């Protein structure tokens, strides 16, 4: 009787243990984690805004060659206005056409001589008997009245001989020579002088 009771107790205990083994203990089993919809997807790289874009710099255009300073009248290719040549023993000027050349000298006294290329002056005095070389294309003025020159040389090609622009005046001591489209006119302090061009000469 006692053995039957013990056996029944053992059977009940075994049944209880098997029931415990088949049940799921509360809170002891981990539930698998299902990925939620909040998992972030790779964010695309931001597109640079228009303001952040760098525009290429415009090409640098070389500036024009700076203009050289105007030279002084003594070395200028063209002298304008009034130029004073009194500080030189020899000084020359050319007409803009290049057909008239004048040379100033103070040896032995201030004087100016102008030669004209291709001159065909009419109504001038005849060639003097002792005149050798060129005649009828050169005139000289000093302190007195002007005179036509007999010459075997020329004042063309003298050093330091700038072009005297139309309307410009060259001053040499008390002599003044002005350039015009009609030719060159020179005067002294006494009011005597000459006007020369390729076509004519006037003495006064």
Secondary structure, 3 states (H helix, E strand, C coil): CHHHHHHHHHHHHHHHHHHHHHCCCCCCCCCCCCCCCCCCCCCCCCCCCHHHCCCCCCCCCCCCCCCCCCCCCCCCCEECCEEECCCCCEEEEEECCCCEEEEEECCCCCEEEEEECCCCCCCCCCCCCCCCCECCCEEEECCCCCEECCECCCCCCCCCEEEECCCCEEEECCEEEEEECCEEEEECCCCCEEEECCCCEEEC
